[in-house]
Amino acid sequence: MREYKTEYHYLCCRLFQYVNGTSLIDAPLVANIGRKALECFATFKWSCKSTEEFSNIVLNRFVNDTDHLEKSTGDFILKFLHEYSHGRDFSRDVSAPTLEAKSIAKNVLEFIRFADKDHYDYLKALCTAVPEPRRSLLVY
């Protein structure tokens, strides 16, 4: 994280690197990283204080959009917020976030791009300029 100004920048860069296949990130962590990145984005972009507020914005601005790509991305984000948010759906298989990791990362980034293209372009430039974090070796 020392390479980044904020935790949000770090999280977004991890998603970019995962999507591009240049990250050592474990797939099960992608859903948590995506959720945290969306929470941070919604907080500074729209001052959302809850998942419910954010869900309403996604529903009104994206799901109801006539553009099919924005609509489908909004649908995915809503599903993601409700199914993976803080483990509320206990019937969901634990491996689901792992199997859907690439889709989660792509859709979170796509959602940010639709919501604020200039911000997305800044993140993309930032994330391609900073090398992937190195894993440290643990010595016991």
N, C-alpha and C positions, 0 to 999 in steps of 0.2 A: 504493500500500500504506500510505501514511501515514494513511489514514482508518480503518485496521483495527488491532486489537490483535495479531493473529497472521496468519501466512501462510495458515493453515487458514481463518480467517474470510474472508480475501480470496478464496481459491479458491472457497469455497462461495457467496459472494455473486456471483462471476462466473457460476457455474452458475445460480443463481436468476435473475439478470438475463438470461442467455441464454435460458432457458426462457420467461421472460415477454416476450421480444422487445425488451428495453430495453438490450441490450448491443451494443457494437461488436466483440465478440470474434469472431475468425475461427474458423469451424467446425473446421478441422483441429486447432486447439489444444484443443478440448473434451475429447477422449479423454485427453490428457496432464493436463489440469486435473482431470478426473474421477478418474483413477487416483491422482494425488497426494492429492486430498481423501480418497479411500477409505483410502489408506495411513495418513494422519494420523489419521483417525477410528478405524481398527482398532488403531492404536498406543495411543491414549489410552483407548479404550473397553474393549479386551480385552487390551492389552499384547502384541499380535501382533508377532513379530519377523521374520516371513516371509510371503510370499504363500501358502505352503502352509498355515500356521497359520490365516490369515484364510479361505482357501478351505474348510477344515474347519469353521470356525464357520458360514460361510454355508451349507454343505451340511447341517449338523446342525440349525441353528436356523431356516433359511428354506426351503431346497429341500424338506426333509422335512415342512414345515408343511402342515396340511390346508386352510388358507386359500389359495385359488387365486391371489389377488393377491400375497400374500407369497411363495408358491411361484414364481410366474412372475418376480417381481422378483429373487428369489434365483437363479433359473436364469440370468437376464440378467447379473447381477453375476458369477456364476461364469464364464460365457462371456466376459464382458468382461475379467476378470482373466487368463484363460488365453490369449485371442486377442490382446489389445492390450498385455499386460504386457511392456514392455521389448523389443518387436519379436521375440518368439520365433517367430511364425508368418510366415515369409518368403513363403509362398504366397498370403497374403492381399493383396488389392488395396490399394494405397496410398490410394485414394479412399474405401474403406469407412468409416474413422472420420469422414470428412467427411459422407458420406451418412447416417450413423447418429448424427450429433452430437446432434440433439434428443432421440433416444431415450436416448442415453448420459446426458445431463444430467438428464433426467427420472428415469431409473431410479436413478442415484446418489443423488439427493435423496430419492426414494421409499424407497430402502433405509435411508438415515439416519433417515427418519421412522419406519419400522417398527422399527428397532433401538432408537431412543430418542426418543420423541415429544416429551418436554419439551425436549431438546436441539434437535431440529428446529424447534420453535416459537420457541426463542430465536434460532436462525440466521435464520429467516424474518423475524422482527421486526428483527433487526440489519440484514439485507440490504435491507429495504424502507426503513429509516431513513437509510441511507448512499447518497448519489447515485453514479451510475456514474462510474468513473474517467475523467478527461479524457485524450484522446490529445494528446501534445505534438507540436508541429511541429518537424521536424528542419531545421536551417539548415546548408547546406554552404558 
